[in-house]
Each structure stands twice: as structure tokens, then as C-alpha cells.
Amino acid sequence: MLGASAAFVEGDDVIGSPQRAEEWNFLYRDFVGAGLALVLVVVAFVVPHLGNETITPIVHRTAKSVRDFADAAPLFGFRDIHFGWGTPVAIVVATAVVVWGPGLAQTLSWRRLTVGVWLVSAAWAMALALVDGWQRGFAGRLTSTDEYLHEVPGITDIPATLRGFADRILDLQPDSWTTHVAGHPPGALLTFVWLDRIGLDGGAWASALCVAVGSSAGAAVIVSVRALGDEAMARRAAPFLVLAPAAIWVAVSADALFAGVVAWGIALLALAAGRAVRHPVPVAVGAGVLLGFGVYLNYGLGLMAIPAVAVLVIARTARPLVGALVGALAVAAVFTAYGFWWFDGYQLVQERYYQGIASDRPFAYWGWANFASLVCAVGLAVPAALPRVLAWSRIRTLSPVPVLVLSALLAVVIADLSALSKAETERIWLPFEMWLLAAPALLPRGSHRFWLAVQALGALAVTHLLFTNW
């Protein structure tokens, strides 16, 4: 027993007895953090079945509304024990990452590690998606009448679409946008329109774009951490960014695309701030373009300003700020010039939000159950690492991983308090989850395989016990 416990702190340079005692204290907190998160998840799954009319995932319940919107609450989906030909592939990928991931993350060249994180993340996401089958789990995910592709054939004049976009946001009109188009700025719809225009039409190509961009977010995170001066932690984070339960919603949701775009925006900002590139000014402008476009993909991605500020604080510089603002304002200028005023859209989307199912989703449940959804997406390794994230010694020295994780956590809390993210946060918060997934890098190296196994088992359980809507 002592040998097994010692392995959890092996390799962390804990040499003196006071340091060793402190590490055991942190180890205890790791399991307390994970245990409390697990309790939150269990309670969130149990409460909907207690019959309480106030703390419930949906009011005015009918058998159909529960089946459609609350059968697997706090996750969006329904209970369905199933297996598919993606099952053995997912098990193989998970086993390989658990066994070899931590070692390879330390020994691979930086370029190979970055590409490897991207490719293996995509393989993991695809394997989980294909548990549900090719059509149901991948090619057909974005083709429902609520999704973006439903509106693509009707877009024949992009400037006219932008000029009249806000007029079609509210529901109960003959030409109201479908749910997801109405709920987002026009950049999201236009991305799929442009994909269609270059001949890559249909659900499979749209899903492939989302998975390709979304699965690159992990690579963007480690690039950011390294650019801010902590390659060691970037390497330690890599396996956790690969074997993330969030991959379930990377394959496939459009939010994966959004997550990838803004993750690379933050990465470019970190490269510019850390002076890790020869020409930081154009890189900063590129960061602004990506982050600015992110705001036109999803209204909530204005909150990515918090991780962006965190990058500048860690780097102790404001030099890239001007370039980033130029890039972001250029994006805003283009959309505005073509007739879409972002603030009009934001005001109208709040009204549209409560015209739909959100009016039947009480904050009394979702205000806290959203965080249970978040735990399902990031896995128990993240709350296990939170006591280490909150260590003042790390925050005071502006260590990149803790500060970035805290910035993402702050963004999530603000999003939750807005009451505009009631349910489906396992998908909606993907852009912030990617940064939370760096937290387990702070766990002792000797425990990484254990926590990676926990992450994999959690993802496999959700995938095989539930059919998630994304």
C-alpha cells in the first residue's frame, strides 16, 4: 500500500520530510476534490427523478418533453445502453494514451508532440462518435432541422443575409431562423455556407470540419503554456488534453469548431506576448482576428477576453494588445459594414432564448447542475487538480497553468450566472473546458496514469450508457 501511494508522488522532486508531508496533504485534497465533484454529478442525475416541482430540469413536464429534453439530465440526451464498432477503437486509443501517453509527452520533439496531440485527440473523438454509428454519431449530427445546415441552401446572397439577419432571430415568424442559427451570430452560419460554396457540402463534411478544428484545441493549449514559459507543464498537460471526455461533444457539435478557433486565438496571443515568434505584431493581429471572429461565432465567446487578459498578465506585458484589438476590430468592421450590428443580435437572442425550451428550464436546478455537466465533460481529474490550481504560491508567481485554468473557470461562472446557459453546457462551454483540461498537469506525475484511466472510463461510460444529442 505504501509503495502504491508513493508512486503517486514519484518524480515530483519532493525530497524533504516537510515537503513530503505537504504533498500527502495535497494528495488527500486531490481525492476530496474529485469525490465532491462525483457527488455533485450523482446528485444532478438523481434529483430529476425525485418528483420535486421546483428543483427539476424541466417544468410543465410531459412524457414527451422529459424524453426530448431531460431524460439524461444534467446531460442533454437520453438513456440508451449501446455499443458500436467505435467501441473497440475507443478502448484501444484510451489504453494506448494511458500506458504510453505520459512517457511520450516527455520524450517526443515539440513539433511531433503538438501534431500528435491534435491527431490522437481527433482519433479519440471519432472513436467515441462511432460508438453511435457513422450516420447517427457523425455524418447526421449537424443535419437536423434545428442545425445550421438546414438553412444553408437558402443562403443565396450573403450581403443580404447579413443585412436582414437580426430581423429573423425572433421565433414565431414565417421566416424565423432555425434554433441554432437564431442563437448565434451570423459567423457560425456563414462558416457552413462557405464550406458548401467550395464543394464540401453535406453533414459529413460539416462534421469533419468541426472535429478537425475542435480536436486541435488541445494542441493550442499546450502551445500557449509553452509560449508563456512552462514547457514542462505543457508536456504534462498533453495526455489529459488528448483523453478528454469533452471529445464526446467535439464529435460532433459546432461548438467544437468555435472552441478550436478561439483556442488558436489565445495561442497566437501567447506566442506574441511571450516573444516566442520572430514577428510578434502580425501574430498579435492574427490572434485578434481569430478571437474577434469567435465573437461572431458565439455571443458568449466575448468571455474569452478573460483568458486573453490572463495571457497578458502571465507574460507581464500589454505589447500585443494593440495588434489584437486591431485584428478584432477589423472583423467587427466587416460584419458591421455588411449590415449586422452585433449588439442588436445579442439583445434579440436573449428574447429568442426564452421563447423556446429555456423558459421551462428552471435556474433552481440548472444553476448548479450546469457544473455537473461540466464535470462530465472535463472528467474527475480536473476537480482533483483544483486544490493545486488554487495554491497561492502558484497564483502569486503567475504560473501559466493555474492562471489560465482560473480564467476559464471565472468565464464559466459568469456564463452560468447569466442564466443564458441553462442546460447543454457540456457542449456550450467547450471553448472554456479546453483550458480547464490543463489543470491535471499539476497532479503528481506518478498519478497521471491513474487519472488518465479515470478520464477514459468516464468518457466511455457516458458514451455507452447515454445517447447524447451531440
C-alpha positions in Angstrom: 0.0 0.0 0.0 2.8 2.4 0.9 4.6 1.6 -2.4 1.4 2.3 -4.4 0.9 5.6 -2.6 4.5 6.6 -3.1 4.1 6.2 -6.8 1.5 9.0 -6.8 4.2 11.5 -5.8 7.1 9.9 -7.6 9.1 12.2 -9.8 7.9 15.5 -8.3 11.1 16.3 -6.5 9.6 16.0 -3.1 12.8 15.3 -1.1 12.5 16.6 2.4 10.0 15.4 5.0 8.1 18.7 5.3 7.7 18.8 1.5 6.7 15.1 1.6 4.1 15.9 4.2 2.7 18.8 2.2 2.5 16.5 -0.9 0.5 13.9 1.1 -1.8 16.7 2.2 -2.3 17.8 -1.5 -2.9 14.1 -2.4 -5.7 13.9 0.1 -7.2 17.1 -1.3 -7.0 15.6 -4.8 -9.3 12.8 -3.9 -11.6 15.1 -1.9 -11.9 17.4 -4.9 -12.7 14.5 -7.2 -15.0 13.0 -4.6 -17.0 16.2 -4.2 -17.3 16.6 -7.9 -18.6 13.0 -8.2 -21.2 13.6 -5.5 -22.3 16.7 -7.5 -22.8 14.6 -10.6 -24.6 11.8 -8.8 -27.0 14.3 -7.2 -27.6 16.1 -10.5 -28.6 12.8 -12.1 -30.8 11.7 -9.2 -32.7 14.9 -8.4 -34.7 14.9 -11.7 -36.3 11.5 -10.6 -37.4 12.7 -7.2 -40.5 14.4 -8.4 -39.7 17.9 -7.0 -41.6 20.6 -8.9 -39.1 23.3 -8.2 -35.6 21.8 -8.4 -36.2 20.0 -11.6 -34.6 20.1 -15.1 -37.9 20.9 -16.7 -41.2 22.4 -15.6 -44.6 21.8 -17.2 -43.5 18.3 -17.7 -45.0 15.8 -20.2 -43.7 12.4 -21.1 -42.5 13.8 -24.4 -40.8 16.9 -23.0 -38.9 14.8 -20.5 -37.9 12.3 -23.2 -36.8 15.1 -25.5 -35.1 17.5 -23.1 -34.5 15.9 -19.7 -34.2 12.1 -19.9 -30.4 12.2 -19.2 -30.3 15.4 -17.2 -27.9 17.1 -16.5 -26.6 16.0 -19.9 -28.7 16.6 -23.0 -29.6 13.2 -24.4 -31.4 10.1 -23.4 -30.6 6.8 -21.6 -29.6 4.2 -24.1 -27.1 1.4 -23.3 -25.4 0.7 -26.6 -22.2 -0.4 -28.3 -20.8 0.1 -31.8 -17.8 -0.5 -33.9 -16.2 2.5 -32.4 -16.2 0.8 -29.0 -13.1 -1.4 -29.5 -11.3 1.5 -31.2 -12.0 3.8 -28.3 -10.8 1.2 -25.8 -7.5 0.8 -27.8 -6.9 4.6 -28.1 -7.7 5.1 -24.4 -5.4 2.2 -23.3 -2.6 3.5 -25.5 -2.8 7.0 -24.1 -3.0 5.8 -20.5 0.0 3.4 -21.0 2.3 5.4 -23.3 0.9 9.0 -23.3 2.8 10.4 -20.2 6.1 8.9 -21.4 5.8 10.1 -25.0 4.7 13.5 -23.9 8.1 13.9 -22.2 10.3 12.4 -24.9 8.8 13.5 -28.3 10.1 16.5 -30.0 7.9 19.5 -29.5 6.7 19.6 -33.1 5.8 15.9 -33.0 4.1 16.3 -29.7 1.9 19.1 -30.9 0.9 17.3 -34.0 0.4 14.1 -32.0 -1.9 15.8 -29.6 -4.1 17.0 -32.5 -4.2 13.7 -34.3 -4.8 11.5 -31.3 -7.4 13.9 -30.0 -9.2 13.5 -33.3 -8.9 9.7 -33.2 -10.3 9.6 -29.7 -13.2 11.9 -30.6 -14.0 9.9 -33.7 -13.9 6.6 -31.9 -16.4 7.9 -29.4 -18.6 9.3 -32.1 -18.6 6.0 -34.0 -19.9 4.1 -31.0 -23.2 5.6 -32.2 -22.5 4.6 -35.8 -21.4 6.6 -38.9 -24.7 8.3 -39.6 -26.2 8.7 -36.2 -22.9 9.5 -34.5 -21.1 11.6 -37.1 -22.5 12.3 -40.6 -26.0 13.1 -39.5 -25.3 15.1 -36.3 -25.5 18.5 -37.9 -28.3 17.8 -40.4 -31.4 18.1 -38.2 -33.9 20.9 -38.7 -32.5 22.7 -35.7 -29.0 22.9 -37.1 -27.0 25.3 -39.4 -27.0 23.0 -42.4 -30.8 23.3 -42.6 -30.5 27.0 -43.6 -27.5 26.7 -45.9 -29.4 26.0 -49.1 -31.5 29.2 -48.6 -28.5 31.5 -48.5 -28.0 32.8 -52.0 -26.9 36.3 -51.2 -24.5 36.7 -48.3 -24.6 40.5 -48.0 -28.4 40.4 -48.0 -28.4 37.7 -45.4 -26.2 39.8 -43.1 -28.4 42.9 -43.6 -31.5 41.0 -42.6 -30.0 38.5 -40.2 -31.2 40.2 -37.0 -34.8 40.5 -38.3 -35.1 36.8 -38.4 -33.8 36.0 -34.9 -37.1 36.1 -33.0 -39.3 33.0 -33.2 -42.9 32.7 -34.4 -42.2 34.4 -37.7 -42.7 32.8 -41.1 -39.0 33.2 -41.9 -37.5 32.7 -38.4 -34.1 31.2 -38.3 -33.8 27.7 -37.1 -32.8 27.3 -33.4 -29.0 27.2 -33.7 -28.8 29.9 -36.4 -31.0 32.2 -34.4 -29.0 31.6 -31.2 -25.7 32.6 -32.7 -24.2 35.5 -34.7 -24.0 35.0 -38.5 -20.4 33.9 -38.5 -21.5 30.4 -37.5 -23.9 30.0 -40.3 -21.6 31.6 -42.8 -18.8 29.1 -42.0 -21.0 26.3 -43.2 -22.2 28.3 -46.2 -18.6 28.9 -47.2 -17.9 25.2 -46.8 -20.8 24.4 -49.1 -19.6 27.0 -51.6 -16.3 25.3 -52.1 -18.0 22.0 -52.8 -17.8 20.4 -49.4 -21.5 20.2 -48.8 -23.5 17.9 -46.5 -23.3 16.6 -43.0 -20.1 14.5 -43.2 -18.0 17.5 -44.4 -19.5 19.8 -41.8 -18.8 17.3 -39.1 -15.3 16.7 -40.4 -14.6 20.4 -40.2 -15.9 20.6 -36.6 -13.8 17.6 -35.5 -10.7 18.8 -37.3 -10.8 22.3 -35.8 -12.1 21.2 -32.4 -9.6 18.5 -31.8 -6.8 20.9 -32.5 -7.7 23.0 -29.4 -5.6 20.7 -27.1 -2.6 21.5 -29.3 -3.4 25.2 -29.0 -3.4 24.9 -25.2 0.0 23.3 -24.9 1.4 25.8 -27.4 0.1 28.6 -25.2 1.5 27.2 -22.0 4.9 26.7 -23.6 4.9 30.2 -25.1 4.3 31.6 -21.6 7.4 29.9 -20.3 6.4 26.5 -19.0 7.1 23.7 -21.5 7.3 21.2 -18.7 3.7 21.7 -17.7 2.6 21.9 -21.3 4.1 18.4 -21.8 2.4 17.1 -18.6 -0.9 18.5 -19.7 -0.8 16.9 -23.2 -2.2 13.4 -22.4 -5.1 15.0 -20.4 -6.0 17.2 -23.3 -6.0 14.2 -25.6 -8.0 11.8 -23.5 -10.7 14.3 -22.6 -14.3 13.3 -22.0 -15.1 16.6 -23.8 -14.2 14.7 -27.0 -17.8 13.3 -26.9 -19.1 16.8 -27.8 -16.2 17.6 -30.1 -17.5 14.9 -32.3 -19.8 16.4 -33.3 -21.0 19.8 -32.4 -20.4 23.2 -34.0 -19.2 24.4 -30.6 -16.1 22.3 -31.2 -15.4 24.5 -34.2 -15.8 27.6 -32.0 -13.5 26.1 -29.3 -10.8 25.5 -31.8 -10.9 28.9 -33.4 -10.7 30.8 -30.1 -8.1 28.4 -28.7 -5.8 29.2 -31.5 -6.6 32.9 -31.0 -5.3 32.6 -27.4 -2.3 30.6 -28.6 -1.3 33.3 -31.1 -1.7 35.9 -28.4 0.5 33.8 -26.1 3.1 33.5 -28.8 3.1 37.2 -29.3 3.1 38.1 -25.6 5.9 35.6 -24.9 8.0 36.9 -27.7 8.2 33.3 -29.0 7.9 34.4 -32.6 10.1 36.5 -34.8 7.4 38.9 -35.8 5.0 39.3 -32.8 2.9 42.2 -34.2 1.3 40.3 -37.1 0.9 37.3 -34.8 -1.0 39.6 -32.4 -3.2 40.8 -35.2 -3.9 37.2 -36.1 -4.9 36.5 -32.6 -7.3 39.4 -32.7 -8.8 38.2 -35.9 -9.5 34.7 -34.5 -10.8 36.0 -31.2 -12.9 38.7 -33.0 -14.3 36.1 -35.3 -15.1 33.9 -32.3 -17.4 36.6 -31.0 -19.3 36.4 -34.4 -19.5 32.6 -34.0 -21.0 32.6 -30.5 -22.2 35.6 -28.4 -20.8 34.0 -25.3 -17.3 34.0 -26.6 -16.8 37.6 -25.6 -15.9 35.9 -22.3 -12.7 34.7 -23.9 -11.5 38.2 -23.1 -10.8 36.8 -19.6 -8.3 34.1 -20.7 -6.8 36.7 -23.2 -6.2 39.1 -20.3 -4.8 36.2 -18.3 -2.2 35.6 -21.0 -1.1 39.2 -20.9 -0.9 39.1 -17.1 1.2 36.0 -17.1 3.5 37.4 -19.7 3.6 40.7 -17.8 3.2 42.7 -21.0 0.5 44.6 -22.8 2.5 44.8 -26.1 0.3 42.5 -28.1 -2.9 44.3 -27.0 -2.9 47.0 -29.8 -2.3 44.4 -32.6 -5.0 42.1 -31.1 -7.5 45.0 -30.9 -6.8 45.9 -34.5 -7.5 42.4 -35.7 -10.7 42.0 -33.6 -12.0 45.4 -34.7 -11.3 44.6 -38.3 -13.5 41.6 -38.1 -16.2 43.7 -36.4 -15.9 46.4 -39.0 -16.5 43.9 -41.8 -19.7 42.4 -40.3 -20.9 45.9 -39.4 -20.2 47.3 -42.9 -22.3 44.4 -44.3 -25.2 45.3 -42.1 -25.0 43.1 -39.0 -24.8 45.1 -35.7 -23.6 42.6 -33.0 -25.4 44.3 -30.1 -28.7 44.1 -31.9 -28.3 40.4 -32.3 -27.3 40.0 -28.7 -30.4 41.8 -27.4 -32.7 39.8 -29.7 -31.1 36.4 -29.0 -31.9 36.9 -25.3 -35.6 37.3 -26.2 -35.4 34.3 -28.6 -33.8 32.2 -25.9 -36.8 32.5 -23.6 -39.2 31.9 -26.5 -38.0 28.3 -26.5 -37.3 25.5 -24.1 -35.3 27.8 -21.8 -38.5 29.1 -20.3 -39.2 25.6 -19.0 -35.7 25.1 -17.6 -35.6 26.5 -14.1 -32.4 28.1 -12.8 -33.1 26.4 -9.4 -31.8 23.2 -11.0 -29.6 24.3 -13.8 -27.8 27.0 -11.9 -25.8 24.2 -10.1 -26.4 21.2 -12.4 -24.6 23.0 -15.2 -21.4 22.4 -13.2 -22.3 18.7 -13.0 -22.5 18.7 -16.8 -19.1 20.5 -16.8 -17.6 17.8 -14.6 -18.9 15.1 -17.1 -17.1 17.0 -19.9 -13.8 17.6 -18.2 -13.6 14.5 -16.1 -12.8 14.0 -12.4 -9.1 14.7 -12.9 -9.9 18.4 -13.3 -11.6 18.9 -9.9 -9.0 16.6 -8.4 -6.4 19.2 -9.5 -8.3 22.3 -8.4 -6.7 22.4 -4.9 -3.3 22.6 -6.6 -4.7 25.3 -9.0 -5.8 27.4 -6.1 -2.4 27.2 -4.3 -1.4 30.8 -3.6 2.3 30.1 -4.3 1.4 29.2 -7.9 -1.0 32.1 -8.4 1.3 34.6 -6.9 4.1 33.7 -9.3 1.7 33.8 -12.2 2.3 30.2 -13.1 0.7 29.7 -16.6 -1.5 26.6 -16.0 -3.2 27.8 -12.7 -3.8 31.3 -14.0 -5.2 30.1 -17.4 -7.4 27.5 -15.6 -8.7 30.1 -13.2 -9.5 32.5 -16.0 -11.5 29.8 -17.8 -13.3 28.9 -14.5 -14.2 32.6 -14.0 -15.6 32.7 -17.5 -17.7 29.6 -16.8 -19.1 31.1 -13.6 -20.1 34.3 -15.3 -21.7 32.3 -18.1 -23.7 30.3 -15.6 -24.9 33.4 -13.7 -26.1 35.0 -16.9 -28.9 32.3 -16.9 -28.4 32.1 -20.7 -26.7 28.7 -20.4 -29.3 26.6 -18.8 -28.5 23.0 -19.8 -26.4 21.7 -22.7 -23.3 23.3 -21.1 -21.3 20.2 -21.7 -21.3 21.4 -25.3 -21.8 25.1 -25.0 -18.8 25.5 -22.6 -16.4 23.6 -24.8 -14.3 26.7 -25.5 -13.6 27.1 -21.8 -13.4 23.4 -21.0 -10.3 23.1 -23.2 -8.4 25.3 -20.8 -9.7 23.6 -17.7 -8.3 20.4 -19.0 -4.8 21.7 -18.5 -5.3 21.5 -14.7 -4.3 17.8 -14.2 -0.8 18.7 -15.3 -0.4 19.9 -11.7 -1.1 16.4 -10.3 1.9 14.3 -9.4 3.5 12.6 -12.4 3.2 9.3 -10.6 -0.5 9.6 -10.5 -1.1 10.6 -14.2 -1.8 7.1 -15.5 -4.4 6.6 -12.7 -6.2 9.9 -13.5 -6.0 9.3 -17.3 -7.7 5.9 -16.7 -10.4 7.7 -14.7 -10.9 10.2 -17.5 -11.2 7.4 -20.1 -13.6 5.4 -18.0 -15.8 8.4 -17.5 -15.9 9.2 -21.2 -16.6 5.5 -22.1 -19.4 5.3 -19.5 -21.2 8.4 -20.8 -20.8 7.3 -24.4 -22.1 3.8 -23.9 -24.9 4.5 -21.3 -26.4 7.6 -22.9 -27.1 8.8 -26.4 -26.0 12.4 -26.3 -27.6 14.9 -28.7 -24.2 15.9 -29.9 
